[in-house]
Amino acid sequence: MVWGVYQIHWGRRFPGVLAGSLKAFASKPDYVMFYRDLRPGYPRASFDAIRKHGATPIVSQELWYWMRGRKDDLLPQIVAGEFDAFFRQWARAAKADGKRVLYRFGFEMNGEWFRWSGRPAMFRKAWRRAHAIFQTEKATNVKWVWSPNVVSIPRTKENGIHKYYPGDDVVDWVALDGYNFGDHHDKWHTWESFEKVFDKALNEFAKRYPKKRIMIAETGCAADGNNKRAAWIRAAHAYLAKRSQVKALVWFHYDKRREKEPNWRIDATKESLAAFNETFAKPR
């Protein structure tokens, strides 16, 4: 089981922020993930900063613009080819770079909080169009990660997780995002074990995609109580040790209290940091 962390992307500050963040861990991560919207430009400098620490970059490709307030619905334009130049430039730069990148295109597409959600057929077309451009440009060092949320919202048949799957021929990894928000976030969430969050979906993935590597692409646990979070981490590690198809876990290492979410940072408590360093980040 290899591990990684999400690190917020602060532009030119990113290398320094990343280096400082990683000092807390007992070993170097195998992956570092950050989000990227549809602004032009291949983030080579950020990739180099990640690789300096011996990690592989994961780009979570958002299908909107941050500078426009994340209001644009750009999925139809991607399908229509209006972003072909964006993907072609990115693919050519990736090929020239030549090093491995994981590309998490349109993640959590089954969650109503993203503008690219709710239209499985259109999402599949957008994925396959972008993927075809990368293949035409021979950017085969870019590995594609299909990453739905662990539960579809809304929970309707039409919005089922697997309706968004674009096909075995265009997916390298299958992944899941899921969190334990604890008892104090809102009336819809209660404390859940790692197994409770992921077990049902992982069982489905094992049956549907038996030849694919599985990644926990985003996870985190609220810091409720003194040692509950530390115990949650240890139990998660023990549970995944029995799941040989799950090859990697990426922790959402960010404090989102300003956005009315928990502080997801692993070092939010000294107990949880110790638990993580003795399990996922234990030196190999």
C-alpha positions in Angstrom: 0.0 0.0 0.0 1.5 3.3 -1.1 0.3 6.7 0.0 0.0 10.3 -1.0 -1.4 13.7 0.1 -3.4 16.4 -1.5 -1.5 19.7 -1.3 -3.3 22.9 -2.2 -1.7 24.6 -5.2 -0.5 28.1 -4.3 1.2 28.9 -7.6 4.8 30.1 -7.2 4.6 29.4 -3.5 3.8 25.7 -4.1 7.3 24.3 -3.9 8.0 25.9 -0.5 4.6 25.1 0.9 4.9 21.5 -0.2 8.3 21.1 1.3 7.2 22.5 4.6 4.1 20.3 4.7 6.0 17.1 4.1 8.3 17.6 7.0 5.7 16.2 9.4 5.8 12.7 7.8 8.0 9.7 8.7 8.6 9.0 5.0 8.2 10.6 1.6 4.8 10.2 -0.1 4.5 8.2 -3.3 1.9 10.7 -4.7 1.1 14.4 -4.4 -2.1 15.7 -5.8 -3.4 19.1 -6.6 -6.4 20.6 -8.4 -6.2 22.4 -11.7 -9.0 24.3 -13.6 -9.1 24.7 -17.4 -6.7 27.6 -17.6 -4.0 27.0 -20.2 -0.5 25.9 -19.3 1.2 22.7 -18.3 2.3 22.9 -14.6 5.8 21.6 -15.2 7.4 23.6 -12.4 4.9 22.2 -9.9 5.5 18.7 -11.2 9.2 19.1 -10.8 8.7 20.3 -7.2 6.7 17.1 -6.5 9.2 14.9 -8.2 12.0 16.5 -6.1 10.5 14.6 -3.2 10.4 11.3 -5.1 6.6 11.5 -5.6 4.5 11.2 -8.7 2.1 14.1 -9.5 -1.7 13.6 -9.6 -3.6 16.3 -11.3 -7.3 16.6 -10.4 -8.7 18.3 -13.5 -11.6 20.6 -12.7 -13.9 21.2 -15.7 -14.5 24.9 -15.0 -12.7 28.3 -14.4 -11.9 29.5 -10.9 -11.6 33.1 -12.0 -15.2 33.1 -13.3 -16.5 32.0 -9.9 -16.8 28.3 -11.0 -20.2 29.1 -12.6 -19.5 27.9 -16.2 -21.0 24.6 -17.4 -18.2 23.7 -19.8 -19.0 20.0 -20.3 -21.0 20.6 -23.5 -18.2 22.7 -24.9 -15.6 20.0 -24.2 -17.8 17.5 -26.1 -18.2 19.9 -29.0 -14.4 20.2 -29.3 -14.0 23.8 -28.1 -11.3 22.7 -25.6 -9.4 20.4 -28.0 -6.6 23.0 -28.2 -6.3 23.0 -24.4 -6.0 19.2 -24.2 -3.7 19.0 -27.2 -1.3 21.6 -25.7 -1.3 19.8 -22.4 -0.8 16.4 -24.1 2.2 17.7 -26.1 3.8 19.2 -23.1 3.3 16.0 -21.1 4.9 13.9 -23.9 7.9 16.3 -24.0 8.1 16.1 -20.2 8.2 12.3 -20.6 7.6 11.5 -16.9 4.6 9.8 -15.3 1.5 11.8 -14.4 -1.8 10.6 -13.1 -4.7 12.6 -14.6 -8.0 12.6 -12.6 -10.3 14.1 -15.2 -13.6 15.5 -14.0 -13.5 13.8 -10.6 -16.7 13.3 -8.4 -18.7 13.6 -11.5 -21.6 11.9 -9.7 -21.9 14.7 -7.1 -24.2 17.6 -7.5 -21.7 20.1 -6.1 -19.8 20.1 -9.4 -21.1 21.6 -12.7 -20.0 18.7 -14.7 -22.2 16.3 -12.8 -25.6 14.8 -13.6 -25.1 13.9 -17.3 -23.4 10.5 -17.5 -23.6 10.1 -21.3 -22.1 13.6 -21.9 -19.4 13.0 -19.3 -18.4 9.8 -21.0 -18.1 11.6 -24.4 -16.0 14.4 -22.9 -13.7 11.9 -21.3 -13.2 9.9 -24.5 -12.7 13.0 -26.6 -9.9 14.3 -24.3 -8.4 10.9 -23.9 -8.3 10.4 -27.7 -6.3 13.7 -28.1 -3.7 12.4 -25.6 -3.4 9.2 -27.4 -3.1 10.9 -30.8 -0.3 13.0 -29.3 1.3 9.8 -27.9 1.3 11.2 -24.3 1.1 7.7 -22.9 3.0 8.7 -19.8 -0.3 10.3 -18.6 -2.4 7.7 -16.8 -6.1 8.3 -16.5 -7.9 8.0 -13.2 -11.7 7.6 -13.1 -12.7 8.9 -9.6 -16.4 9.2 -8.6 -17.6 10.0 -5.2 -18.3 7.0 -3.0 -22.0 7.8 -3.0 -23.9 9.5 -5.8 -25.8 12.6 -5.0 -28.7 12.7 -5.9 -29.1 9.0 -5.1 -31.1 8.2 -8.2 -30.8 5.3 -10.7 -30.0 7.8 -13.5 -27.1 9.2 -11.5 -25.6 5.9 -10.6 -21.8 5.8 -10.2 -21.1 3.2 -12.9 -23.2 5.1 -15.6 -20.3 7.5 -15.7 -17.7 4.9 -16.5 -16.2 5.7 -20.0 -14.8 2.2 -20.7 -11.9 -0.1 -19.8 -10.0 1.0 -22.9 -9.7 4.6 -21.7 -9.2 4.1 -17.9 -5.9 3.2 -16.2 -7.0 3.5 -12.5 -10.4 3.4 -10.9 -10.7 5.4 -7.7 -13.1 6.5 -5.0 -13.5 9.7 -2.9 -15.0 9.4 0.6 -14.8 11.1 4.0 -15.9 10.6 7.6 -17.4 14.0 8.4 -18.0 13.0 12.0 -20.9 13.8 14.3 -20.7 17.6 14.3 -20.7 18.7 10.6 -24.4 18.7 9.8 -27.6 16.8 10.4 -26.9 14.4 7.5 -23.6 13.1 8.7 -22.6 10.9 11.6 -19.3 9.2 12.6 -18.5 6.4 10.1 -15.6 4.0 10.1 -13.4 3.8 7.0 -15.0 0.4 6.3 -18.5 1.9 6.5 -17.5 4.7 4.1 -15.9 2.5 1.4 -16.8 -1.2 1.8 -20.0 -1.3 -0.3 -18.4 0.7 -3.2 -15.1 -1.3 -3.1 -17.0 -4.5 -3.3 -18.8 -3.2 -6.4 -15.5 -2.1 -7.9 -13.9 -5.4 -7.3 -16.7 -7.1 -9.2 -17.0 -4.6 -12.1 -13.3 -3.7 -12.6 -11.3 -6.8 -11.5 -8.4 -6.0 -13.8 -8.0 -2.4 -12.7 -5.9 -0.9 -9.9 -8.0 0.9 -7.3 -7.0 4.1 -5.6 -8.6 5.9 -2.6 -8.1 9.2 -4.3 -9.5 11.4 -1.6 -10.2 10.7 2.0 -10.1 12.3 5.4 -11.5 12.0 8.9 -12.9 14.7 11.2 -10.9 15.2 14.4 -13.8 14.4 16.8 -12.7 13.3 20.3 -9.2 12.7 21.6 -8.1 9.6 19.9 -11.0 8.6 17.7 -9.3 9.9 14.6 -6.1 8.1 15.3 -8.0 4.8 15.8 -9.9 5.5 12.5 -6.5 5.8 10.7 -5.2 2.6 12.2 -8.4 0.7 11.4 -8.3 2.1 7.8 -4.8 0.8 7.3 -5.7 -2.7 8.7 -8.8 -2.8 6.5 -6.9 -1.9 3.3 -4.2 -4.5 4.1 -6.9 -7.1 3.2 -7.8 -5.4 -0.1 -5.0 -6.3 -2.5 -6.7 -4.5 -5.4 -6.4 -1.2 -3.6 -2.9 0.0 -4.4 -2.8 3.6 -3.1 -4.5 6.0 -0.7 -4.3 9.8 -0.9 -5.2 11.8 2.1 -6.9 15.2 1.8 -4.3 17.1 3.8 -6.0 20.5 4.1 -7.8 22.5 6.7 -11.2 23.4 5.3 -12.8 25.0 8.3 -13.1 28.4 6.5 -15.3 26.5 4.0 -17.4 25.0 6.9 -15.8 21.6 6.6 -13.5 19.8 9.1 -9.8 20.3 9.4 -8.7 17.3 7.4 -5.0 17.8 8.0 -3.3 14.6 9.2 -1.4 16.7 11.8 -4.7 18.3 13.1 -3.9 16.2 16.2 -0.6 14.8 17.4 -2.3 11.4 17.9 -3.5 11.2 14.3 -0.2 12.2 12.9 1.5 9.5 15.0 -1.0 7.0 13.8 -0.5 7.9 10.1 3.3 7.8 10.5 3.1 4.3 12.1 0.8 3.0 9.3 0.6 4.5 5.9 3.7 6.6 6.1 5.8 4.1 8.0 9.2 3.9 6.3 9.5 0.9 4.0 
